[in-house]
């Protein structure tokens, strides 16, 4: 049996870490502690009674933070693939240049999705009415139209 930290780290485990498994693959989970890695690749666990067990990684769950940081039970077979590789990444580098100035777009007319608070203020002068050549029948100015 391999009890070294490097052997456990290959599976993403630590000695004495809480783990759980199900007896005969069904029933309520039994909580135990990780002891080491057996020569055949199974995980050695001691349960609360002190009994030793060697289980496949697919049958053992350990606690790991999920996507939002909450601890949850994950299969060791999943942790061995993802958890170890995440520790290999270095922290994200800082950007070499600061971002440029921001641009604010002001619209003259509100769009469909604007709120009252985000609408552009009204213009001070109204737009001139388009002039059109009349052929005599249609009114040429807004006053004549009314």
N, C-alpha and C positions, 0 to 999 in steps of 0.2 A: 504494500500500500504506500502511496506517495502522500506525505503530509506536508510537503514543503509549500511555501506560499506561491512559488512560481508555478507549481503543478496546478494548484487551485486557481491561480490567476488566469491560466489558459481557458478555464471554463467560466471565468468571471465571478469566482467565488472567493470567500474568505473563511478561514478556520473559525469555527464557533458561530457562524452565521445562522440565524433561524431559517428553517426550511419546513416544508410540509409535503406529505405524500398521502395517498389513500391505500389502506390495506386491501390487497387483492384487487386493486383498481376500482373499488366502489366503496360506498359508505362515507362517513365523515372524514375529513382530512386529519391526519395525525401530525402534530408539530414536533420537530426534532431539531438537532444541530448538525451542521456539516462538520465532518471529521477529516476527510481526505478523499483521494481518488484511488480506486482499486487498479490493479494492473490491467484488467480488461476494459477500463474506461468508465466503469460504473462509479456512482458517488456513494461514499460511505457516510452513513447517518446514524446518530444515536438519538433514540426517542426519549421521551420524558421518563420512562421506566428504566432506561439505561441499556436497552436492547440495541444491538448493532444490526444495521441493515445495509445492504448494497443494492442500490436501485439504478436503473437506466436514467439518463438525463431527461428523457421524455416523460418520466413519471414523477419528477421532483420539481417543486415550485419554490422560488425564493422571492423575497420582497425587494422590489425595485421601483423607483419613481416612474410614473407614467408620463404621458404627453404634457399634462398640466402640473406635474410635480408631486402628485399624490402617490403615496406608496400603495402598491398593489402586488398581487402574487403573479409572477411570470415563470414560465417553464424555463428550466436551466438550458434546454436545447435552444431556446430563443435568445437567452442572455449570452450564451457562449458565442453566438454569431454576432450580435449587435453590441453588447456592452463592452467587450474587450476592444473592439475596433473604435468605439467612440473615445476611449482614453488615448488612442494614438494621435488624434488630431490635436494640433496646436491651437492656442487661442486665436481668434480672428484678428487679422492685422488691422491696424488703424489706417484710415485713408490718408494718402500722402498729401492731398490738397483739400482745403475746406470747400464745401459746396458754394457755388456762385450765388449772386443775388436772386431773390425770388421775384417772380413776375406776377402782378395782380391784374387780372383781366376784368375790366368794367364793361358791362353791357348796357346799351341804351334801353333795351326792352327786356322785361323779365322772361325767363324761360319757363317751361312747364313745371320744373322741379324746384324752383326758387321759393323760399319762404318770404314773408313780409320783411323779416330782419335782414335778409341777404340781398334784397333787391337794390338796384342802383337808384340813387335819388332822381327825382324827375328833373327834366331839363328846364332851364329858366326860360328859354324862348321856344315857341312852337316851330315846328318845321313848316316852311312855306308850302302852300298847296301847289300841286303841279298844274302848270298852265297848259291848256289845250286849245287848239284852234277850233273855233266853233263854225259850223256851217250855217248858223242862223237858227236852227231849231233847238239845240241844247244850250242851257245857260253856261256862261263862261266863268262866272265867279261864284264863290260859295253863297254870297248874299242873294244872287239871282236864283240859285237852286232852292233856297228855302221858301 
